Amino acid sequence: MSDGGQLIVFSTVDGPQAARRLADGVVGAGLAACVNILPAVTSVFRWESGADDPGQAGVQAETEVMLLIKTSAAAYPALERHLQAEHPYELPEIVAVPLTRGLPAFLQWIDGSTTPSS
């Protein structure tokens, strides 16, 4: 592994066009080495509005597209800012998980393919 630290960032969007737009933007800007786009995940969540049943108030289920974004810890702050600015949701899911193990050459590729945040 390299010393910089690598992350997988999870984010969901409302469809394949938004997913591709975000993926192209973050990879093109050097904020991510790779983005996997996983279609048709079902998300069940609580939000301000929802079912009319008081016992289920605010519980919703939506079909979304999941982005798995591979980035470096150094590039994460700029990636987060970019996602917040370009994301179609009022409150986007942006969750980063550190990679603690992986093929050293792959982890080095992530670091080499991303630009540290300024």
N, CA, C and O of each residue as an XYZ file, in Angstrom:
472
protein
N       0.834     -1.188      0.000
C       0.000      0.000      0.000
C       0.871      1.240      0.000
O       2.024      1.199      0.429
N       0.324      2.330     -0.476
C       1.048      3.582     -0.428
C       0.729      4.302      0.871
O      -0.199      3.915      1.582
N       1.481      5.341      1.188
C       1.315      6.042      2.452
C       0.171      7.046      2.447
O      -0.271      7.459      3.520
N      -0.327      7.455      1.282
C      -1.302      8.528      1.210
C      -2.668      8.178      1.740
O      -3.358      9.050      2.267
N      -3.077      6.958      1.622
C      -4.410      6.561      2.035
C      -5.383      6.681      0.888
O      -5.371      7.661      0.143
N      -6.216      5.688      0.752
C      -7.199      5.660     -0.314
C      -8.577      5.447      0.305
O      -8.713      4.903      1.400
N      -9.587      5.890     -0.429
C     -10.970      5.820      0.042
C     -11.878      5.287     -1.048
O     -11.600      5.435     -2.238
N     -12.967      4.664     -0.625
C     -14.105      4.434     -1.512
C     -15.204      5.347     -0.997
O     -15.554      5.309      0.183
N     -15.742      6.162     -1.885
C     -16.805      7.094     -1.536
C     -18.092      6.588     -2.174
O     -18.142      6.328     -3.376
N     -19.122      6.453     -1.362
C     -20.430      6.011     -1.826
C     -21.319      7.227     -2.021
O     -21.336      8.135     -1.189
N     -22.059      7.241     -3.123
C     -23.047      8.281     -3.360
C     -24.137      7.714     -4.259
O     -23.850      6.994     -5.216
N     -25.383      8.040     -3.950
C     -26.498      7.605     -4.792
C     -27.078      8.814     -5.521
O     -27.049      9.941     -5.027
N     -27.605      8.540     -6.711
C     -28.267      9.569     -7.510
C     -29.556      8.989     -8.079
O     -29.835      7.797     -7.948
N     -30.335      9.866     -8.717
C     -31.669      9.473     -9.164
C     -31.723      8.769    -10.515
O     -32.797      8.319    -10.917
N     -30.622      8.658    -11.219
C     -30.684      7.974    -12.505
C     -29.326      7.863    -13.169
O     -28.346      8.442    -12.700
N     -29.271      7.109    -14.277
C     -28.002      6.865    -14.946
C     -27.364      8.113    -15.565
O     -26.138      8.202    -15.635
N     -28.172      9.075    -16.013
C     -27.593     10.277    -16.610
C     -26.852     11.090    -15.559
O     -25.744     11.564    -15.811
N     -27.451     11.258    -14.384
C     -26.789     11.995    -13.302
C     -25.545     11.249    -12.851
O     -24.523     11.869    -12.555
N     -25.620      9.929    -12.796
C     -24.468      9.129    -12.383
C     -23.310      9.315    -13.352
O     -22.173      9.522    -12.930
N     -23.587      9.242    -14.626
C     -22.532      9.379    -15.627
C     -21.945     10.790    -15.630
O     -20.736     10.966    -15.782
N     -22.803     11.788    -15.462
C     -22.338     13.176    -15.419
C     -21.389     13.382    -14.240
O     -20.324     13.977    -14.401
N     -21.766     12.895    -13.060
C     -20.899     13.032    -11.885
C     -19.612     12.234    -12.058
O     -18.531     12.725    -11.735
N     -19.720     11.007    -12.567
C     -18.539     10.162    -12.757
C     -17.563     10.818    -13.732
O     -16.367     10.899    -13.452
N     -18.065     11.283    -14.868
C     -17.198     11.950    -15.845
C     -16.545     13.187    -15.234
O     -15.370     13.460    -15.481
N     -17.302     13.926    -14.445
C     -16.781     15.151    -13.847
C     -15.666     14.903    -12.852
O     -14.646     15.592    -12.885
N     -15.840     13.919    -11.958
C     -14.819     13.702    -10.926
C     -13.580     13.019    -11.488
O     -12.464     13.322    -11.065
N     -13.758     12.101    -12.436
C     -12.581     11.467    -13.053
C     -11.867     12.481    -13.935
O     -10.640     12.566    -13.906
N     -12.610     13.244    -14.714
C     -12.014     14.243    -15.592
C     -11.245     15.318    -14.839
O     -10.253     15.844    -15.345
N     -11.698     15.650    -13.629
C     -11.040     16.678    -12.817
C      -9.896     16.125    -11.975
O      -9.243     16.879    -11.253
N      -9.646     14.828    -12.055
C      -8.584     14.224    -11.255
C      -8.949     14.036     -9.798
O      -8.072     13.864     -8.952
N     -10.249     14.068     -9.497
C     -10.708     13.905     -8.119
C     -10.963     12.448     -7.769
O     -11.110     12.107     -6.596
N     -11.017     11.590     -8.774
C     -11.221     10.159     -8.583
C     -10.439      9.415     -9.650
O     -10.279      9.895    -10.772
N      -9.954      8.234     -9.284
C      -9.255      7.384    -10.249
C     -10.258      6.594    -11.075
O     -10.023      6.318    -12.252
N     -11.376      6.233    -10.457
C     -12.358      5.361    -11.100
C     -13.682      5.521    -10.383
O     -13.723      5.754     -9.175
N     -14.761      5.396    -11.132
C     -16.102      5.374    -10.553
C     -16.847      4.186    -11.136
O     -16.969      4.056    -12.354
N     -17.343      3.324    -10.265
C     -18.229      2.242    -10.694
C     -19.660      2.736    -10.553
O     -20.029      3.315     -9.532
N     -20.460      2.505    -11.581
C     -21.869      2.898    -11.575
C     -22.694      1.625    -11.494
O     -22.688      0.802    -12.410
N     -23.409      1.478    -10.374
C     -24.221      0.284    -10.142
C     -25.697      0.658    -10.288
O     -26.212      1.437     -9.486
N     -26.379      0.121    -11.287
C     -27.765      0.508    -11.530
C     -28.744     -0.194    -10.590
O     -28.479     -1.274    -10.062
N     -29.858      0.450    -10.410
C     -31.040     -0.145     -9.783
C     -30.808     -0.706     -8.389
O     -31.042     -1.888     -8.139
N     -30.346      0.149     -7.484
C     -30.339     -0.214     -6.075
C     -31.604      0.369     -5.466
O     -32.050      1.441     -5.875
N     -32.184     -0.317     -4.501
C     -33.358      0.191     -3.809
C     -32.914      0.777     -2.483
O     -32.279      0.098     -1.677
N     -33.246      2.022     -2.263
C     -32.919      2.696     -1.015
C     -34.200      2.924     -0.230
O     -35.173      3.457     -0.764
N     -34.204      2.524      1.027
C     -35.319      2.761      1.943
C     -34.796      3.720      2.997
O     -33.791      3.445      3.652
N     -35.478      4.845      3.161
C     -34.953      5.899      4.021
C     -36.089      6.722      4.608
O     -37.223      6.667      4.133
N     -35.768      7.483      5.647
C     -36.730      8.393      6.264
C     -36.411      9.801      5.781
O     -35.256     10.226      5.798
N     -37.444     10.520      5.349
C     -37.293     11.896      4.897
C     -38.493     12.676      5.377
O     -39.404     12.094      5.965
N     -38.523     13.989      5.145
C     -39.582     14.827      5.702
C     -40.988     14.426      5.268
O     -41.932     14.545      6.050
N     -41.138     13.958      4.049
C     -42.459     13.563      3.575
C     -42.442     12.066      3.325
O     -41.382     11.442      3.372
N     -43.577     11.495      3.066
C     -43.605     10.067      2.798
C     -44.993      9.497      2.879
O     -45.971     10.131      2.483
N     -45.068      8.286      3.400
C     -46.327      7.551      3.469
C     -47.330      8.287      4.354
O     -46.954      9.020      5.268
N     -48.604      8.079      4.066
C     -49.666      8.687      4.870
C     -49.873      7.952      6.190
O     -50.479      8.504      7.108
N     -49.392      6.744      6.304
C     -49.510      5.944      7.522
C     -48.632      6.566      8.612
O     -47.414      6.633      8.445
N     -49.228      7.027      9.738
C     -48.430      7.673     10.785
C     -47.294      6.794     11.307
O     -46.254      7.311     11.714
N     -47.478      5.487     11.299
C     -46.428      4.586     11.749
C     -45.256      4.538     10.787
O     -44.160      4.122     11.162
N     -45.475      4.960      9.555
C     -44.432      4.949      8.530
C     -44.137      6.351      8.025
O     -43.552      6.514      6.954
N     -44.539      7.372      8.790
C     -44.372      8.758      8.348
C     -42.934      9.016      7.933
O     -41.994      8.780      8.692
N     -42.792      9.499      6.732
C     -41.477      9.862      6.234
C     -40.669      8.723      5.653
O     -39.595      8.971      5.105
N     -41.137      7.464      5.745
C     -40.388      6.336      5.195
C     -40.692      6.231      3.710
O     -41.849      6.154      3.298
N     -39.634      6.228      2.919
C     -39.773      6.157      1.470
C     -38.875      5.068      0.916
O     -37.915      4.649      1.563
N     -39.190      4.620     -0.271
C     -38.337      3.683     -1.001
C     -38.205      4.210     -2.424
O     -39.197      4.552     -3.067
N     -36.988      4.271     -2.896
C     -36.709      4.777     -4.239
C     -35.679      3.889     -4.921
O     -34.794      3.331     -4.271
N     -35.802      3.766     -6.232
C     -34.768      3.111     -7.021
C     -33.742      4.178     -7.385
O     -34.081      5.231     -7.925
N     -32.492      3.884     -7.078
C     -31.421      4.837     -7.325
C     -30.258      4.140     -8.020
O     -30.261      2.922     -8.199
N     -29.280      4.924     -8.402
C     -28.046      4.431     -8.987
C     -26.935      4.718     -7.983
O     -26.832      5.831     -7.466
N     -26.098      3.709     -7.705
C     -25.019      3.848     -6.727
C     -23.705      4.130     -7.435
O     -23.365      3.473     -8.419
N     -22.979      5.100     -6.932
C     -21.630      5.384     -7.396
C     -20.645      4.888     -6.351
O     -20.789      5.199     -5.168
N     -19.648      4.123     -6.771
C     -18.524      3.726     -5.928
C     -17.313      4.454     -6.485
O     -16.813      4.117     -7.559
N     -16.848      5.447     -5.756
C     -15.815      6.356     -6.238
C     -14.506      6.024     -5.533
O     -14.424      6.090     -4.306
N     -13.479      5.667     -6.306
C     -12.159      5.391     -5.739
C     -11.321      6.658     -5.821
O     -11.121      7.217     -6.899
N     -10.829      7.107     -4.651
C     -10.068      8.343     -4.595
C      -8.980      8.249     -3.543
O      -8.919      7.285     -2.780
N      -8.135      9.242     -3.509
C      -7.102      9.334     -2.475
C      -7.614     10.227     -1.351
O      -8.473     11.084     -1.561
N      -7.075     10.014     -0.157
C      -7.432     10.868      0.973
C      -7.075     12.320      0.678
O      -7.785     13.233      1.099
N      -5.984     12.533     -0.040
C      -5.550     13.893     -0.373
C      -6.536     14.602     -1.297
O      -6.698     15.819     -1.208
N      -7.190     13.864     -2.174
C      -8.136     14.460     -3.125
C      -9.551     14.558     -2.561
O     -10.407     15.220     -3.149
N      -9.802     13.904     -1.425
C     -11.173     13.837     -0.913
C     -11.819     15.203     -0.660
O     -12.964     15.390     -1.071
N     -11.165     16.155     -0.018
C     -11.862     17.434      0.235
C     -12.400     18.083     -1.044
O     -13.528     18.573     -1.057
N     -11.614     18.089     -2.104
C     -12.077     18.678     -3.370
C     -13.177     17.825     -3.996
O     -14.115     18.356     -4.591
N     -13.064     16.506     -3.863
C     -14.113     15.614     -4.363
C     -15.431     15.902     -3.656
O     -16.475     16.015     -4.300
N     -15.383     16.019     -2.347
C     -16.598     16.302     -1.584
C     -17.228     17.623     -2.022
O     -18.441     17.699     -2.216
N     -16.415     18.656     -2.175
C     -16.932     19.958     -2.632
C     -17.578     19.841     -4.009
O     -18.651     20.396     -4.247
N     -16.918     19.112     -4.917
C     -17.452     18.935     -6.269
C     -18.796     18.207     -6.228
O     -19.754     18.626     -6.877
N     -18.862     17.115     -5.462
C     -20.114     16.362     -5.378
C     -21.234     17.212     -4.794
O     -22.358     17.179     -5.295
N     -20.944     17.968     -3.747
C     -21.975     18.826     -3.157
C     -22.483     19.852     -4.161
O     -23.683     20.119     -4.224
N     -21.587     20.422     -4.938
C     -21.972     21.456     -5.899
C     -22.753     20.908     -7.087
O     -23.644     21.580     -7.607
N     -22.425     19.688     -7.522
C     -22.984     19.146     -8.762
C     -24.080     18.101     -8.551
O     -24.722     17.687     -9.516
N     -24.300     17.677     -7.333
C     -25.234     16.584     -7.044
C     -26.675     17.049     -7.203
O     -26.996     18.179     -6.835
N     -27.559     16.197     -7.748
C     -28.948     16.600     -7.946
C     -29.791     16.617     -6.659
O     -30.895     17.161     -6.667
N     -29.304     16.041     -5.569
C     -30.104     15.956     -4.347
C     -29.855     17.143     -3.424
O     -28.768     17.721     -3.403
N     -30.883     17.489     -2.668
C     -30.776     18.532     -1.648
C     -29.736     18.149     -0.591
O     -28.928     18.980     -0.178
N     -29.764     16.899     -0.163
C     -28.802     16.378      0.807
C     -28.197     15.104      0.226
O     -28.749     14.021      0.417
N     -27.074     15.213     -0.480
C     -26.505     14.031     -1.129
C     -25.843     13.085     -0.131
O     -25.271     13.508      0.874
N     -25.937     11.810     -0.435
C     -25.154     10.816      0.296
C     -23.716     10.928     -0.196
O     -23.428     10.701     -1.371
N     -22.832     11.275      0.710
C     -21.394     11.291      0.427
C     -20.747     10.654      1.649
O     -20.572     11.302      2.681
N     -20.393      9.377      1.522
C     -19.853      8.604      2.631
C     -18.526      7.999      2.186
O     -18.474      7.258      1.205
N     -17.463      8.315      2.904
C     -16.131      7.820      2.556
C     -15.702      6.736      3.539
O     -15.846      6.880      4.753
N     -15.171      5.648      2.985
C     -14.687      4.524      3.778
C     -13.219      4.307      3.427
O     -12.880      4.183      2.251
N     -12.348      4.260      4.427
C     -10.927      4.060      4.114
C     -10.648      2.648      3.618
O     -11.234      1.678      4.099
N      -9.755      2.552      2.660
C      -9.282      1.247      2.196
C      -8.101      0.862      3.077
O      -7.075      1.543      3.079
N      -8.241     -0.211      3.813
C      -7.160     -0.621      4.706
C      -6.292     -1.702      4.101
O      -5.176     -1.931      4.567
N      -6.779     -2.367      3.077
C      -6.000     -3.392      2.381
C      -6.375     -3.349      0.902
O      -7.470     -2.938      0.518
N      -5.411     -3.793      0.090
C      -5.664     -3.874     -1.341
C      -4.371     -4.182     -2.060
O      -3.285     -4.091     -1.487
N      -4.499     -4.542     -3.306
C      -3.329     -4.799     -4.141
C      -2.479     -3.528     -4.164
O      -2.960     -2.490     -4.618
N      -1.243     -3.576     -3.694
C      -0.427     -2.362     -3.606
C      -0.365     -1.568     -4.909
O      -0.446     -0.340     -4.884
N      -0.226     -2.238     -6.024
C      -0.136     -1.528     -7.302
C      -1.446     -0.805     -7.613
O      -1.419      0.289     -8.175
N      -2.581     -1.389     -7.263
C      -3.878     -0.740     -7.493
C      -4.015      0.487     -6.605
O      -4.463      1.535     -7.070
N      -3.640      0.377     -5.341
C      -3.728      1.514     -4.429
C      -2.803      2.649     -4.867
O      -3.152      3.823     -4.749
N      -1.630      2.292     -5.368
C      -0.712      3.309     -5.887
C      -1.290      3.974     -7.130
O      -1.088      5.168     -7.349
N      -2.015      3.194     -7.953
C      -2.660      3.749     -9.144
C      -3.708      4.792     -8.729
O      -3.821      5.842     -9.362
N      -4.469      4.505     -7.672
C      -5.459      5.487     -7.184
C      -4.749      6.783     -6.838
O      -5.163      7.857     -7.274
N      -3.666      6.687     -6.045
C      -2.945      7.896     -5.649
C      -2.389      8.640     -6.860
O      -2.464      9.867     -6.928
N      -1.832      7.897     -7.812
C      -1.237      8.515     -8.993
C      -2.252      9.105     -9.959
O      -1.909      9.943    -10.793
N      -3.512      8.666     -9.846
C      -4.553      9.117    -10.764
C      -5.398     10.254    -10.209
O      -6.310     10.739    -10.879
N      -5.095     10.681     -8.985
C      -5.865     11.752     -8.371
C      -4.958     12.934     -8.052
O      -3.753     12.787     -7.847
N      -5.572     14.098     -8.018
C      -4.845     15.325     -7.742
C      -5.165     15.762     -6.319
O      -6.338     15.890     -5.966
N      -4.147     15.992     -5.496
C      -4.416     16.440     -4.123
C      -5.247     17.703     -4.108
O      -5.153     18.535     -5.010
N      -6.067     17.841     -3.072
C      -6.920     18.996     -2.905
C      -6.093     20.252     -2.669
O      -5.046     20.217     -2.023
N      -6.581     21.349     -3.202
C      -5.871     22.618     -2.967
C      -6.552     23.435     -1.902
O      -6.093     24.530     -1.576
